[in-house]
Amino acid sequence: MSGHEVDSNEDSSDGATIQELALSRFQRIVETLRLEDLTEIALAMAQYNRPALDLAESRDALADLVSGFQQVLAVQKLRSATDTARYLCRFLFEQQGFGGNQEDYYDPENSYLDRLLHLRRGIPISLALLYIHIGRKVGLDVQGIGFPGHFLIGVYQDDERALIDPFGGRLVTQAGLLQLLKQQRGEQAVLEDVFLRPASASDIVLRMINNLRAIYQQQGDHQRVLTCCDQILMVDPENPQELFQRIAIYLQLDQKQLALIELGRLRGKVDDDRFRQRIESMMLDIDVGPGALQ
C-alpha cells in the first residue's frame, strides 16, 4: 500500500463523512501528484460519487491485474516497445476483456474506476489508467498521451515509441493517428508533434474531471458539476476561469453568499480590466436579501 492509500474502512470518528474523507484524500494526493498515483485519485473520485464503494476490492482487482501481467512477462521476451505494447493490449483487451463502451459512451459510469474494474467497459482515459498503472507497476515506461479528442497510451523502450488506443485495445499507426485527428478536427487537420507529447499526471486528472463535468452539465446535475469544479481547483487553485465557473454554479444553485465571497476572491486575482469590471457588475447584481437581525 502506498503512502497515499488508506484502509477501505476509513475511520470517520472525527465526524467527517465518507464523501468528505474521499475529497480530503483527493486533495492530499494532488499536492504531490505522480503518474503512479492516478488510480488512487480515480478511486477517491469514485468514492466521493459512491460512498459505499469498497476500496479494498478495487485495489485487490488492480493488484490481480498487475500480477497477471507479470506472469505474461515471465514467459515473453519483449524486444521492443511494439512488442511490449502488443502484449499489454493482448492482456488487457483480449484476455481480461477491458474495452470501450461503444453502446453508451457518455454514461458517467464509464469514467469511474471502480465501475470500469467491475464492468470492463470505459472511455479512452479511464481505460488508459489501467495501462499506465499496470505498465509502471511492472517497471515499464508507459505514459498517457493527451491526443485531441481521444486519449492514447505511449509505450517507450530504448529509442522506440509505440502507441496504443486503449478504447479499441490495439496499436495505432501513423495513418490511424491521422484518421483519429480528422474525426475530431475535420479533413484538413494536420498531425502535429505536440499532439503526441506525454501528458503530466495533473493534465490527466484535469481531463478526467472535465469529461465528467461536461456530462453532468449536459444532464443539468449542478451539484455534481460543483464537485467537479472543486476538484479542478484543488489541482489548479489559481485558475481564474475555473473560479468563475464555480461562481456560475453557485448562482445556479442559488448559493448567493458563496458566489459573492468567490467573486471577491476572484477580483483580487484578475489583471484584465474588462474581466474585473464584469466581476464587479456581477457582485452588484447579486441580491442576498436583508441580513439577519442582531
Summary of the structure (lengths in Angstrom):
residues: 294
radius of gyration: 21.4
end to end distance: 52.7
largest distance: 77.2
contacts: 870
relative contact order: 0.09
helix: 60%
strand: 8%
